[in-house]
Amino acid sequence: MNLTDFNQSDRCVHFSCPERSVSPAVYILLYVCSAAVVLLTVCGNLLVIISVFHFKQLHTPTNMLVLSLAVSDFLFGALVMPSILIWTIESCWIFGRVFCISFWLIGGFLIIISIYNIALISVDRYLALSNPFLYTNTISRRTMCIVVYCNWCVCLAYNVTFCYFNGSFKSFVMCPGECFFMLNEVWSVIDLVVTFVFPLSVIIILYTRVFVIAKKHATAIRELNNHTRPKTQKITSHSMKSERKAAKVLGILVSVFMVCLLPYFIYILLGDIIELQAESIQKFLILGYLNSTINPFIYALFYPWFRRCIKLIITLQIFQTDSALINVLS
């Protein structure tokens, strides 16, 4: 969301859509690349959604959070990403006021959902590593589904409240070819804390704890490997390794997420110091949205089960009888 300080009437008088300064070939190439990014985002996250939904082995509490993140990423690719890419290529908003309002409201809601999905993933990994026995006994798939459902409802309620009290529908800047809205000072601070400072603090603190615990587990595993141990200890060692690997992969997921979104929030945070530029905001938004494109590739790179699922989906084996019971984890 954008905080801008200007005289709207003056800006509308002087603003006009700039003529394209690129050759037709480059113009077409930009649209082809944009279409490829959108397609990768939509299809990649759709594969994650189908995988977690279809295969019963993947119906774990952690994967419910992965599914929630994939759904928000899928909606980003389908509903928000095409608009921002076209807006950037054309250097002009061409969709009208209603679509402008929808673009910012849906985009703002999905950003909050994504951030809190990542925060919940960090909470999940911390609980799983800090007290694995308690986690196994108390956190079920049903419990996690309720948490995910509540997360979506709370984020939606916040977004509606934010738009109502900020007066967003009256604050849209709709000069020809532009699509921005202004935040009042109080709600700009509240929004910054709710959508950035608080979840980011949770993510950083918990993942610091996760890596400290993972390091202790690694030391414990090495000590166990140096001695003969009964079968139960071997199982415990294997479980600890699995949890550490999951923490590592999701740590990479969180790191990529922060790299993509931090520049946008930092740039907006500097709004009172520097003059915000529409072109810069668009570029930072695109960088943030590209996180939705990258996530499925992280799964494919580090999760063998996701690669197996992709193969089964592409070859249409998921339509066979009892395909949901196929072992994709071994």
ZADO-1210 file (C-alpha; in nm, 4 decimals, padded with zeros to 6 digits):
<atoms>
<atom x="00.0000" y="00.0000" z="00.0000" code="MET" pos="1"/>
<atom x="00.1224" y="00.3426" z="-00.0856" code="ASN" pos="2"/>
<atom x="00.1419" y="00.6657" z="00.1121" code="LEU" pos="3"/>
<atom x="00.1688" y="00.9656" z="-00.1198" code="THR" pos="4"/>
<atom x="00.1691" y="01.3374" z="-00.0493" code="ASP" pos="5"/>
<atom x="00.0594" y="01.5557" z="-00.3356" code="PHE" pos="6"/>
<atom x="-00.2139" y="01.7829" z="-00.4619" code="ASN" pos="7"/>
<atom x="-00.4392" y="01.5440" z="-00.6515" code="GLN" pos="8"/>
<atom x="-00.6068" y="01.8023" z="-00.8729" code="SER" pos="9"/>
<atom x="-00.2745" y="01.9525" z="-00.9849" code="ASP" pos="10"/>
<atom x="-00.1272" y="01.6112" z="-01.0533" code="ARG" pos="11"/>
<atom x="-00.4292" y="01.5069" z="-01.2607" code="CYS" pos="12"/>
<atom x="-00.3999" y="01.8216" z="-01.4710" code="VAL" pos="13"/>
<atom x="-00.0351" y="01.7610" z="-01.5544" code="HIS" pos="14"/>
<atom x="-00.0358" y="01.3817" z="-01.5815" code="PHE" pos="15"/>
<atom x="-00.0674" y="01.1923" z="-01.9067" code="SER" pos="16"/>
<atom x="00.0342" y="00.8397" z="-02.0049" code="CYS" pos="17"/>
<atom x="00.3853" y="00.8440" z="-02.1523" code="PRO" pos="18"/>
<atom x="00.4440" y="00.7087" z="-02.4980" code="GLU" pos="19"/>
<atom x="00.6289" y="00.3787" z="-02.5223" code="ARG" pos="20"/>
<atom x="01.0027" y="00.4293" z="-02.5637" code="SER" pos="21"/>
<atom x="01.0853" y="00.0667" z="-02.6508" code="VAL" pos="22"/>
<atom x="01.0810" y="-00.1076" z="-02.9855" code="SER" pos="23"/>
<atom x="00.7874" y="-00.3357" z="-03.0769" code="PRO" pos="24"/>
<atom x="01.0135" y="-00.6417" z="-03.0440" code="ALA" pos="25"/>
<atom x="01.1150" y="-00.5501" z="-02.6880" code="VAL" pos="26"/>
<atom x="00.7540" y="-00.4638" z="-02.6068" code="TYR" pos="27"/>
<atom x="00.6363" y="-00.8083" z="-02.7205" code="ILE" pos="28"/>
<atom x="00.9246" y="-00.9758" z="-02.5367" code="LEU" pos="29"/>
<atom x="00.8234" y="-00.8016" z="-02.2131" code="LEU" pos="30"/>
<atom x="00.4693" y="-00.9332" z="-02.2465" code="TYR" pos="31"/>
<atom x="00.5931" y="-01.2853" z="-02.3272" code="VAL" pos="32"/>
<atom x="00.8200" y="-01.2837" z="-02.0200" code="CYS" pos="33"/>
<atom x="00.5385" y="-01.1470" z="-01.8039" code="SER" pos="34"/>
<atom x="00.3007" y="-01.4171" z="-01.9278" code="ALA" pos="35"/>
<atom x="00.5666" y="-01.6807" z="-01.8519" code="ALA" pos="36"/>
<atom x="00.6103" y="-01.5495" z="-01.4951" code="VAL" pos="37"/>
<atom x="00.2353" y="-01.5518" z="-01.4340" code="VAL" pos="38"/>
<atom x="00.2037" y="-01.9010" z="-01.5816" code="LEU" pos="39"/>
<atom x="00.4911" y="-02.0336" z="-01.3693" code="LEU" pos="40"/>
<atom x="00.3380" y="-01.8798" z="-01.0571" code="THR" pos="41"/>
<atom x="-00.0100" y="-02.0166" z="-01.1189" code="VAL" pos="42"/>
<atom x="00.0949" y="-02.3635" z="-01.2383" code="CYS" pos="43"/>
<atom x="00.3738" y="-02.4090" z="-00.9817" code="GLY" pos="44"/>
<atom x="00.1506" y="-02.3283" z="-00.6864" code="ASN" pos="45"/>
<atom x="-00.1360" y="-02.5282" z="-00.8357" code="LEU" pos="46"/>
<atom x="00.0946" y="-02.8326" z="-00.8366" code="LEU" pos="47"/>
<atom x="00.1679" y="-02.7758" z="-00.4660" code="VAL" pos="48"/>
<atom x="-00.2046" y="-02.7421" z="-00.3903" code="ILE" pos="49"/>
<atom x="-00.2965" y="-03.0582" z="-00.5816" code="ILE" pos="50"/>
<atom x="-00.0095" y="-03.2537" z="-00.4220" code="SER" pos="51"/>
<atom x="-00.1026" y="-03.1688" z="-00.0634" code="VAL" pos="52"/>
<atom x="-00.4756" y="-03.2119" z="-00.1277" code="PHE" pos="53"/>
<atom x="-00.4504" y="-03.5419" z="-00.3124" code="HIS" pos="54"/>
<atom x="-00.1843" y="-03.7542" z="-00.1433" code="PHE" pos="55"/>
<atom x="-00.2842" y="-03.8682" z="00.2047" code="LYS" pos="56"/>
<atom x="00.0775" y="-03.8995" z="00.3186" code="GLN" pos="57"/>
<atom x="00.1104" y="-03.5228" z="00.2829" code="LEU" pos="58"/>
<atom x="-00.1839" y="-03.4478" z="00.5119" code="HIS" pos="59"/>
<atom x="00.0430" y="-03.3309" z="00.7946" code="THR" pos="60"/>
<atom x="00.0043" y="-03.0237" z="01.0177" code="PRO" pos="61"/>
<atom x="00.3050" y="-02.8473" z="00.8631" code="THR" pos="62"/>
<atom x="00.1807" y="-02.9135" z="00.5104" code="ASN" pos="63"/>
<atom x="-00.1486" y="-02.7442" z="00.5968" code="MET" pos="64"/>
<atom x="00.0542" y="-02.4256" z="00.6383" code="LEU" pos="65"/>
<atom x="00.2421" y="-02.4972" z="00.3148" code="VAL" pos="66"/>
<atom x="-00.0971" y="-02.5440" z="00.1454" code="LEU" pos="67"/>
<atom x="-00.2239" y="-02.2133" z="00.2833" code="SER" pos="68"/>
<atom x="00.0873" y="-02.0359" z="00.1543" code="LEU" pos="69"/>
<atom x="00.0497" y="-02.2023" z="-00.1861" code="ALA" pos="70"/>
<atom x="-00.3141" y="-02.0898" z="-00.2093" code="VAL" pos="71"/>
<atom x="-00.2214" y="-01.7286" z="-00.1334" code="SER" pos="72"/>
<atom x="00.0653" y="-01.7482" z="-00.3864" code="ASP" pos="73"/>
<atom x="-00.1703" y="-01.8981" z="-00.6456" code="PHE" pos="74"/>
<atom x="-00.4192" y="-01.6144" z="-00.5939" code="LEU" pos="75"/>
<atom x="-00.1341" y="-01.3633" z="-00.6257" code="PHE" pos="76"/>
<atom x="-00.0386" y="-01.5098" z="-00.9608" code="GLY" pos="77"/>
<atom x="-00.3954" y="-01.5277" z="-01.0880" code="ALA" pos="78"/>
<atom x="-00.5458" y="-01.2026" z="-00.9569" code="LEU" pos="79"/>
<atom x="-00.2706" y="-00.9506" z="-00.8808" code="VAL" pos="80"/>
<atom x="00.0472" y="-01.0252" z="-01.0744" code="MET" pos="81"/>
<atom x="-00.0942" y="-00.9729" z="-01.4290" code="PRO" pos="82"/>
<atom x="-00.2157" y="-00.6236" z="-01.3369" code="SER" pos="83"/>
<atom x="00.1125" y="-00.5021" z="-01.1871" code="ILE" pos="84"/>
<atom x="00.3151" y="-00.6407" z="-01.4787" code="LEU" pos="85"/>
<atom x="00.0903" y="-00.4773" z="-01.7403" code="ILE" pos="86"/>
<atom x="00.0921" y="-00.1526" z="-01.5418" code="TRP" pos="87"/>
<atom x="00.4732" y="-00.1569" z="-01.5374" code="THR" pos="88"/>
<atom x="00.5103" y="-00.2378" z="-01.9076" code="ILE" pos="89"/>
<atom x="00.2563" y="00.0240" z="-02.0176" code="GLU" pos="90"/>
<atom x="00.3770" y="00.2826" z="-01.7615" code="SER" pos="91"/>
<atom x="00.0077" y="00.3576" z="-01.7262" code="CYS" pos="92"/>
<atom x="-00.2954" y="00.2135" z="-01.5423" code="TRP" pos="93"/>
<atom x="-00.5417" y="00.1062" z="-01.8120" code="ILE" pos="94"/>
<atom x="-00.8048" y="-00.0870" z="-01.6139" code="PHE" pos="95"/>
<atom x="-01.0222" y="00.1834" z="-01.4555" code="GLY" pos="96"/>
<atom x="-01.1252" y="00.2753" z="-01.1009" code="ARG" pos="97"/>
<atom x="-01.3120" y="-00.0412" z="-00.9966" code="VAL" pos="98"/>
<atom x="-01.0241" y="-00.2655" z="-01.0992" code="PHE" pos="99"/>
<atom x="-00.7807" y="-00.0265" z="-00.9273" code="CYS" pos="100"/>
<atom x="-00.9673" y="-00.0590" z="-00.5980" code="ILE" pos="101"/>
<atom x="-00.9841" y="-00.4376" z="-00.6355" code="SER" pos="102"/>
<atom x="-00.6128" y="-00.4549" z="-00.7195" code="PHE" pos="103"/>
<atom x="-00.5020" y="-00.2801" z="-00.3999" code="TRP" pos="104"/>
<atom x="-00.7566" y="-00.4442" z="-00.1690" code="LEU" pos="105"/>
<atom x="-00.6904" y="-00.7999" z="-00.2908" code="ILE" pos="106"/>
<atom x="-00.3155" y="-00.7396" z="-00.3106" code="GLY" pos="107"/>
<atom x="-00.3060" y="-00.5955" z="00.0416" code="GLY" pos="108"/>
<atom x="-00.5075" y="-00.8852" z="00.1806" code="PHE" pos="109"/>
<atom x="-00.2886" y="-01.1485" z="00.0123" code="LEU" pos="110"/>
<atom x="00.0311" y="-00.9796" z="00.1330" code="ILE" pos="111"/>
<atom x="-00.0943" y="-01.0000" z="00.4931" code="ILE" pos="112"/>
<atom x="-00.1987" y="-01.3636" z="00.4484" code="ILE" pos="113"/>
<atom x="00.1420" y="-01.4564" z="00.3029" code="SER" pos="114"/>
<atom x="00.3337" y="-01.2804" z="00.5801" code="ILE" pos="115"/>
<atom x="00.1309" y="-01.4472" z="00.8542" code="TYR" pos="116"/>
<atom x="00.1530" y="-01.7855" z="00.6822" code="ASN" pos="117"/>
<atom x="00.5322" y="-01.7513" z="00.6995" code="ILE" pos="118"/>
<atom x="00.5069" y="-01.6425" z="01.0647" code="ALA" pos="119"/>
<atom x="00.2917" y="-01.9460" z="01.1457" code="LEU" pos="120"/>
<atom x="00.5421" y="-02.1724" z="00.9696" code="ILE" pos="121"/>
<atom x="00.8169" y="-02.0337" z="01.1941" code="SER" pos="122"/>
<atom x="00.5971" y="-02.0987" z="01.5016" code="VAL" pos="123"/>
<atom x="00.5255" y="-02.4524" z="01.3784" code="ASP" pos="124"/>
<atom x="00.8946" y="-02.5332" z="01.3247" code="ARG" pos="125"/>
<atom x="00.9894" y="-02.3869" z="01.6624" code="TYR" pos="126"/>
<atom x="00.7310" y="-02.5987" z="01.8453" code="LEU" pos="127"/>
<atom x="00.8236" y="-02.9126" z="01.6480" code="ALA" pos="128"/>
<atom x="01.1943" y="-02.8765" z="01.7304" code="LEU" pos="129"/>
<atom x="01.1760" y="-02.7404" z="02.0840" code="SER" pos="130"/>
<atom x="00.9356" y="-03.0071" z="02.2122" code="ASN" pos="131"/>
<atom x="00.8763" y="-03.2749" z="01.9456" code="PRO" pos="132"/>
<atom x="00.6835" y="-03.5131" z="02.1739" code="PHE" pos="133"/>
<atom x="00.4417" y="-03.2449" z="02.2915" code="LEU" pos="134"/>
<atom x="00.4054" y="-03.1206" z="01.9316" code="TYR" pos="135"/>
<atom x="00.3194" y="-03.4697" z="01.8041" code="THR" pos="136"/>
<atom x="00.0623" y="-03.5265" z="02.0775" code="ASN" pos="137"/>
<atom x="-00.1105" y="-03.1871" z="02.0641" code="THR" pos="138"/>
<atom x="-00.0815" y="-03.0490" z="01.7101" code="ILE" pos="139"/>
<atom x="-00.3021" y="-03.2489" z="01.4765" code="SER" pos="140"/>
<atom x="-00.3990" y="-03.1849" z="01.1164" code="ARG" pos="141"/>
<atom x="-00.7462" y="-03.0762" z="01.2322" code="ARG" pos="142"/>
<atom x="-00.5944" y="-02.8314" z="01.4810" code="THR" pos="143"/>
<atom x="-00.3720" y="-02.6822" z="01.2124" code="MET" pos="144"/>
<atom x="-00.6660" y="-02.6511" z="00.9716" code="CYS" pos="145"/>
<atom x="-00.8506" y="-02.4501" z="01.2368" code="ILE" pos="146"/>
<atom x="-00.5421" y="-02.2294" z="01.2832" code="VAL" pos="147"/>
<atom x="-00.5186" y="-02.1693" z="00.9063" code="VAL" pos="148"/>
<atom x="-00.8902" y="-02.0924" z="00.8830" code="TYR" pos="149"/>
<atom x="-00.8675" y="-01.8457" z="01.1737" code="CYS" pos="150"/>
<atom x="-00.5606" y="-01.6843" z="01.0148" code="ASN" pos="151"/>
<atom x="-00.7500" y="-01.6148" z="00.6918" code="TRP" pos="152"/>
<atom x="-01.0542" y="-01.4855" z="00.8803" code="CYS" pos="153"/>
<atom x="-00.8508" y="-01.2552" z="01.1080" code="VAL" pos="154"/>
<atom x="-00.6501" y="-01.1165" z="00.8150" code="CYS" pos="155"/>
<atom x="-00.9697" y="-01.0561" z="00.6182" code="LEU" pos="156"/>
<atom x="-01.1297" y="-00.8836" z="00.9185" code="ALA" pos="157"/>
<atom x="-00.8223" y="-00.6630" z="00.9625" code="TYR" pos="158"/>
<atom x="-00.8182" y="-00.5730" z="00.5924" code="ASN" pos="159"/>
<atom x="-01.1880" y="-00.4759" z="00.5972" code="VAL" pos="160"/>
<atom x="-01.1395" y="-00.2744" z="00.9188" code="THR" pos="161"/>
<atom x="-00.8326" y="-00.1038" z="00.7770" code="PHE" pos="162"/>
<atom x="-01.0119" y="-00.0056" z="00.4558" code="CYS" pos="163"/>
<atom x="-01.3200" y="00.1177" z="00.6413" code="TYR" pos="164"/>
<atom x="-01.1463" y="00.3365" z="00.9008" code="PHE" pos="165"/>
<atom x="-00.8764" y="00.4615" z="00.6660" code="ASN" pos="166"/>
<atom x="-01.1456" y="00.5597" z="00.4170" code="GLY" pos="167"/>
<atom x="-00.9618" y="00.3796" z="00.1377" code="SER" pos="168"/>
<atom x="-01.2539" y="00.3945" z="-00.1034" code="PHE" pos="169"/>
<atom x="-01.2438" y="00.7754" z="-00.0818" code="LYS" pos="170"/>
<atom x="-00.8635" y="00.7936" z="-00.0834" code="SER" pos="171"/>
<atom x="-00.7952" y="00.6475" z="-00.4241" code="PHE" pos="172"/>
<atom x="-00.5968" y="00.8639" z="-00.6627" code="VAL" pos="173"/>
<atom x="-00.7567" y="00.8155" z="-01.0000" code="MET" pos="174"/>
<atom x="-00.5955" y="01.0506" z="-01.2425" code="CYS" pos="175"/>
<atom x="-00.5979" y="00.9119" z="-01.5966" code="PRO" pos="176"/>
<atom x="-00.3464" y="00.6308" z="-01.6036" code="GLY" pos="177"/>
<atom x="-00.2749" y="00.6225" z="-01.2282" code="GLU" pos="178"/>
<atom x="-00.3827" y="00.3917" z="-00.9474" code="CYS" pos="179"/>
<atom x="-00.2743" y="00.4829" z="-00.5939" code="PHE" pos="180"/>
<atom x="-00.4363" y="00.5560" z="-00.2619" code="PHE" pos="181"/>
<atom x="-00.3314" y="00.7526" z="00.0432" code="MET" pos="182"/>
<atom x="-00.3027" y="00.6361" z="00.4044" code="LEU" pos="183"/>
<atom x="-00.3720" y="00.8691" z="00.6924" code="ASN" pos="184"/>
<atom x="-00.0874" y="00.9002" z="00.9414" code="GLU" pos="185"/>
<atom x="-00.2475" y="00.6910" z="01.2182" code="VAL" pos="186"/>
<atom x="-00.3383" y="00.3964" z="00.9971" code="TRP" pos="187"/>
<atom x="-00.0062" y="00.4059" z="00.8158" code="SER" pos="188"/>
<atom x="00.1672" y="00.3392" z="01.1509" code="VAL" pos="189"/>
<atom x="-00.0858" y="00.0717" z="01.2507" code="ILE" pos="190"/>
<atom x="-00.0548" y="-00.1006" z="00.9134" code="ASP" pos="191"/>
<atom x="00.3248" y="-00.0938" z="00.9316" code="LEU" pos="192"/>
<atom x="00.3226" y="-00.2598" z="01.2748" code="VAL" pos="193"/>
<atom x="00.0565" y="-00.5199" z="01.1903" code="VAL" pos="194"/>
<atom x="00.1811" y="-00.6205" z="00.8445" code="THR" pos="195"/>
<atom x="00.5561" y="-00.5765" z="00.8906" code="PHE" pos="196"/>
<atom x="00.7097" y="-00.5112" z="01.2334" code="VAL" pos="197"/>
<atom x="00.5180" y="-00.7680" z="01.4411" code="PHE" pos="198"/>
<atom x="00.5254" y="-01.0698" z="01.2026" code="PRO" pos="199"/>
<atom x="00.8850" y="-00.9997" z="01.1018" code="LEU" pos="200"/>
<atom x="00.9897" y="-00.9874" z="01.4677" code="SER" pos="201"/>
<atom x="00.8174" y="-01.3211" z="01.5305" code="VAL" pos="202"/>
<atom x="00.9863" y="-01.4761" z="01.2254" code="ILE" pos="203"/>
<atom x="01.3368" y="-01.3536" z="01.3140" code="ILE" pos="204"/>
<atom x="01.3165" y="-01.4426" z="01.6849" code="ILE" pos="205"/>
<atom x="01.1700" y="-01.7901" z="01.6314" code="LEU" pos="206"/>
<atom x="01.3996" y="-01.8852" z="01.3450" code="TYR" pos="207"/>
<atom x="01.6981" y="-01.7774" z="01.5501" code="THR" pos="208"/>
<atom x="01.5746" y="-02.0153" z="01.8185" code="ARG" pos="209"/>
<atom x="01.5076" y="-02.2857" z="01.5575" code="VAL" pos="210"/>
<atom x="01.8636" y="-02.2790" z="01.4268" code="PHE" pos="211"/>
<atom x="02.0073" y="-02.2844" z="01.7796" code="VAL" pos="212"/>
<atom x="01.7959" y="-02.5904" z="01.8610" code="ILE" pos="213"/>
<atom x="01.8810" y="-02.7531" z="01.5260" code="ALA" pos="214"/>
<atom x="02.2519" y="-02.7077" z="01.6024" code="LYS" pos="215"/>
<atom x="02.2066" y="-02.8772" z="01.9411" code="LYS" pos="216"/>
<atom x="02.0214" y="-03.1628" z="01.7705" code="HIS" pos="217"/>
<atom x="02.3044" y="-03.2029" z="01.5198" code="ALA" pos="218"/>
<atom x="02.5532" y="-03.2322" z="01.8055" code="THR" pos="219"/>
<atom x="02.3323" y="-03.4876" z="01.9807" code="ALA" pos="220"/>
<atom x="02.3005" y="-03.6937" z="01.6618" code="ILE" pos="221"/>
<atom x="02.6772" y="-03.6998" z="01.6126" code="ARG" pos="222"/>
<atom x="02.7220" y="-03.8217" z="01.9702" code="GLU" pos="223"/>
<atom x="02.4625" y="-04.0941" z="01.9177" code="LEU" pos="224"/>
<atom x="02.6344" y="-04.2038" z="01.5975" code="ASN" pos="225"/>
<atom x="02.9563" y="-04.2636" z="01.7916" code="ASN" pos="226"/>
<atom x="02.7965" y="-04.5245" z="02.0190" code="HIS" pos="227"/>
<atom x="02.5950" y="-04.8411" z="01.9782" code="THR" pos="228"/>
<atom x="02.2372" y="-04.7608" z="02.0534" code="ARG" pos="229"/>
<atom x="01.9058" y="-04.9468" z="02.0666" code="PRO" pos="230"/>
<atom x="01.6440" y="-04.9272" z="01.7955" code="LYS" pos="231"/>
<atom x="01.4361" y="-04.6661" z="01.9784" code="THR" pos="232"/>
<atom x="01.7304" y="-04.4270" z="01.9815" code="GLN" pos="233"/>
<atom x="01.7846" y="-04.4836" z="01.6089" code="LYS" pos="234"/>
<atom x="01.4243" y="-04.3880" z="01.5466" code="ILE" pos="235"/>
<atom x="01.4676" y="-04.0769" z="01.7598" code="THR" pos="236"/>
<atom x="01.7813" y="-03.9844" z="01.5668" code="SER" pos="237"/>
<atom x="01.6008" y="-04.0257" z="01.2339" code="HIS" pos="238"/>
<atom x="01.3116" y="-03.8131" z="01.3583" code="SER" pos="239"/>
<atom x="01.5495" y="-03.5405" z="01.4719" code="MET" pos="240"/>
<atom x="01.7194" y="-03.5415" z="01.1310" code="LYS" pos="241"/>
<atom x="01.3812" y="-03.5101" z="00.9579" code="SER" pos="242"/>
<atom x="01.2798" y="-03.2161" z="01.1737" code="GLU" pos="243"/>
<atom x="01.6149" y="-03.0442" z="01.1144" code="ARG" pos="244"/>
<atom x="01.5805" y="-03.0889" z="00.7386" code="LYS" pos="245"/>
<atom x="01.2264" y="-02.9486" z="00.7454" code="ALA" pos="246"/>
<atom x="01.3503" y="-02.6512" z="00.9491" code="ALA" pos="247"/>
<atom x="01.6329" y="-02.5918" z="00.7009" code="LYS" pos="248"/>
<atom x="01.4045" y="-02.5964" z="00.3964" code="VAL" pos="249"/>
<atom x="01.1453" y="-02.3733" z="00.5576" code="LEU" pos="250"/>
<atom x="01.4267" y="-02.1463" z="00.6745" code="GLY" pos="251"/>
<atom x="01.5271" y="-02.1029" z="00.3099" code="ILE" pos="252"/>
<atom x="01.1620" y="-02.0339" z="00.2295" code="LEU" pos="253"/>
<atom x="01.1502" y="-01.7622" z="00.4947" code="VAL" pos="254"/>
<atom x="01.4833" y="-01.6126" z="00.3836" code="SER" pos="255"/>
<atom x="01.3692" y="-01.5823" z="00.0215" code="VAL" pos="256"/>
<atom x="01.0420" y="-01.4329" z="00.1407" code="PHE" pos="257"/>
<atom x="01.2239" y="-01.1661" z="00.3425" code="MET" pos="258"/>
<atom x="01.4643" y="-01.0837" z="00.0579" code="VAL" pos="259"/>
<atom x="01.1681" y="-01.0313" z="-00.1757" code="CYS" pos="260"/>
<atom x="00.9445" y="-00.8269" z="00.0549" code="LEU" pos="261"/>
<atom x="01.1862" y="-00.6324" z="00.2757" code="LEU" pos="262"/>
<atom x="01.2867" y="-00.3798" z="00.0020" code="PRO" pos="263"/>
<atom x="00.9226" y="-00.2786" z="-00.0515" code="TYR" pos="264"/>
<atom x="00.8489" y="-00.2271" z="00.3174" code="PHE" pos="265"/>
<atom x="01.1780" y="-00.0438" z="00.3763" code="ILE" pos="266"/>
<atom x="01.1080" y="00.1838" z="00.0807" code="TYR" pos="267"/>
<atom x="00.7587" y="00.2621" z="00.2091" code="ILE" pos="268"/>
<atom x="00.9024" y="00.3152" z="00.5590" code="LEU" pos="269"/>
<atom x="01.1334" y="00.5837" z="00.4142" code="LEU" pos="270"/>
<atom x="00.8332" y="00.7663" z="00.2661" code="GLY" pos="271"/>
<atom x="00.8652" y="01.0530" z="00.5135" code="ASP" pos="272"/>
<atom x="01.2336" y="01.0999" z="00.4263" code="ILE" pos="273"/>
<atom x="01.2439" y="01.0522" z="00.0492" code="ILE" pos="274"/>
<atom x="00.9933" y="01.1251" z="-00.2230" code="GLU" pos="275"/>
<atom x="00.8228" y="00.8022" z="-00.3261" code="LEU" pos="276"/>
<atom x="00.8275" y="00.7322" z="-00.6982" code="GLN" pos="277"/>
<atom x="00.5540" y="00.5331" z="-00.8727" code="ALA" pos="278"/>
<atom x="00.8076" y="00.3466" z="-01.0879" code="GLU" pos="279"/>
<atom x="01.0096" y="00.2413" z="-00.7820" code="SER" pos="280"/>
<atom x="00.6989" y="00.1243" z="-00.5971" code="ILE" pos="281"/>
<atom x="00.6004" y="-00.0880" z="-00.8964" code="GLN" pos="282"/>
<atom x="00.9455" y="-00.2494" z="-00.9142" code="LYS" pos="283"/>
<atom x="00.9524" y="-00.3292" z="-00.5424" code="PHE" pos="284"/>
<atom x="00.6002" y="-00.4709" z="-00.5632" code="LEU" pos="285"/>
<atom x="00.7016" y="-00.6958" z="-00.8524" code="ILE" pos="286"/>
<atom x="01.0034" y="-00.8165" z="-00.6512" code="LEU" pos="287"/>
<atom x="00.7725" y="-00.8956" z="-00.3606" code="GLY" pos="288"/>
<atom x="00.5231" y="-01.0761" z="-00.5811" code="TYR" pos="289"/>
<atom x="00.7997" y="-01.2831" z="-00.7430" code="LEU" pos="290"/>
<atom x="00.8290" y="-01.4622" z="-00.4101" code="ASN" pos="291"/>
<atom x="00.5063" y="-01.6394" z="-00.5082" code="SER" pos="292"/>
<atom x="00.6807" y="-01.7626" z="-00.8239" code="THR" pos="293"/>
<atom x="00.9948" y="-01.8795" z="-00.6433" code="ILE" pos="294"/>
<atom x="00.8303" y="-02.0832" z="-00.3646" code="ASN" pos="295"/>
<atom x="00.7317" y="-02.3886" z="-00.5767" code="PRO" pos="296"/>
<atom x="01.0885" y="-02.4079" z="-00.7090" code="PHE" pos="297"/>
<atom x="01.2152" y="-02.4213" z="-00.3492" code="ILE" pos="298"/>
<atom x="00.9841" y="-02.7169" z="-00.2851" code="TYR" pos="299"/>
<atom x="01.0975" y="-02.8858" z="-00.6077" code="ALA" pos="300"/>
<atom x="01.4643" y="-02.8273" z="-00.5272" code="LEU" pos="301"/>
<atom x="01.4641" y="-02.9498" z="-00.1674" code="PHE" pos="302"/>
<atom x="01.1610" y="-03.1795" z="-00.1337" code="TYR" pos="303"/>
<atom x="01.1901" y="-03.5155" z="-00.3172" code="PRO" pos="304"/>
<atom x="00.8230" y="-03.5836" z="-00.2420" code="TRP" pos="305"/>
<atom x="00.7214" y="-03.2765" z="-00.4418" code="PHE" pos="306"/>
<atom x="00.9195" y="-03.3934" z="-00.7441" code="ARG" pos="307"/>
<atom x="00.7484" y="-03.7344" z="-00.7210" code="ARG" pos="308"/>
<atom x="00.4107" y="-03.5648" z="-00.6950" code="CYS" pos="309"/>
<atom x="00.4801" y="-03.3522" z="-01.0027" code="ILE" pos="310"/>
<atom x="00.5659" y="-03.6659" z="-01.2008" code="LYS" pos="311"/>
<atom x="00.2460" y="-03.8396" z="-01.0876" code="LEU" pos="312"/>
<atom x="00.0333" y="-03.5334" z="-01.1679" code="ILE" pos="313"/>
<atom x="00.1856" y="-03.4652" z="-01.5096" code="ILE" pos="314"/>
<atom x="00.1564" y="-03.8312" z="-01.6131" code="THR" pos="315"/>
<atom x="-00.2093" y="-03.8272" z="-01.4921" code="LEU" pos="316"/>
<atom x="-00.1474" y="-04.1170" z="-01.2534" code="GLN" pos="317"/>
<atom x="-00.3447" y="-03.9296" z="-00.9877" code="ILE" pos="318"/>
<atom x="-00.6634" y="-04.0329" z="-01.1725" code="PHE" pos="319"/>
<atom x="-00.5941" y="-04.4007" z="-01.1105" code="GLN" pos="320"/>
<atom x="-00.7780" y="-04.5919" z="-00.8393" code="THR" pos="321"/>
<atom x="-00.6303" y="-04.5436" z="-00.4910" code="ASP" pos="322"/>
<atom x="-00.3675" y="-04.3031" z="-00.6261" code="SER" pos="323"/>
<atom x="-00.4103" y="-04.0956" z="-00.3117" code="ALA" pos="324"/>
<atom x="-00.2484" y="-04.3809" z="-00.1162" code="LEU" pos="325"/>
<atom x="00.0704" y="-04.3842" z="-00.3276" code="ILE" pos="326"/>
<atom x="00.3837" y="-04.3591" z="-00.1127" code="ASN" pos="327"/>
<atom x="00.5467" y="-04.0301" z="-00.2171" code="VAL" pos="328"/>
<atom x="00.7741" y="-03.9908" z="00.0850" code="LEU" pos="329"/>
<atom x="01.0035" y="-04.2898" z="00.0379" code="SER" pos="330"/>
</atoms>
